[in-house]
C-alpha cells in the first residue's frame, strides 16, 4: 500500500510536481513551461493578495514583488499582476473602476 501524499509537498520543494523551480526561474522559462489554461489575475495590491491567499488557502507564493507573484496550490498555478503591469494593454480600459475587483 502506498502512503497518501500531500499534494502540496512537491509544490513546496520544486514549485510543482513537474519539478519547475518557480522561485529561481526567469520569466521566459516560466512562460514556456506552463501547460494548459493560464490564469492571470489583475489586482490592486499584490502583497495583500499574496497574504490573503497564503493565510486563507495555504497557497505558496513564488517571486512575490509589488507587481507580480506566482501562486501555487498543489499542481495548480496562476499569476498575480498589479494593474500597472498592464499599462499598455489595450484591454485595460475594460477594467471596472468600482468592484467587483480582487482586493
Residue pairs with C-beta under 8 A, 6 or more apart in sequence:
7 17
7 74
7 75
8 58
8 60
8 73
8 74
10 16
10 17
10 75
11 17
11 60
11 72
11 73
11 74
11 75
12 60
14 20
14 21
14 22
15 21
15 22
15 23
15 25
15 62
15 70
15 72
15 77
16 22
16 72
16 74
16 75
16 77
17 75
18 33
18 75
20 30
20 33
22 30
22 62
22 63
22 70
22 72
22 77
23 62
23 63
25 33
30 70
34 77
38 78
38 79
39 78
39 79
40 78
40 79
40 80
40 81
41 49
41 78
41 79
41 80
41 81
41 102
42 81
42 82
42 83
42 86
42 95
42 102
43 49
43 80
43 81
43 82
43 83
43 101
43 102
43 103
44 82
44 83
44 101
44 102
44 103
45 82
45 103
46 64
46 65
46 66
46 67
46 68
46 69
46 80
46 81
46 82
47 64
47 66
48 103
49 69
49 80
49 102
49 103
50 61
50 64
50 69
50 71
50 80
52 103
53 59
53 61
53 71
54 60
54 61
57 73
58 73
59 71
59 72
59 73
60 71
60 72
60 73
61 69
61 70
61 71
62 69
62 70
62 71
62 72
63 69
63 70
66 82
67 81
67 82
67 84
67 85
68 79
68 80
68 81
68 82
68 85
69 79
69 80
70 77
70 78
70 79
71 77
71 78
71 79
71 80
83 92
83 95
86 92
95 101
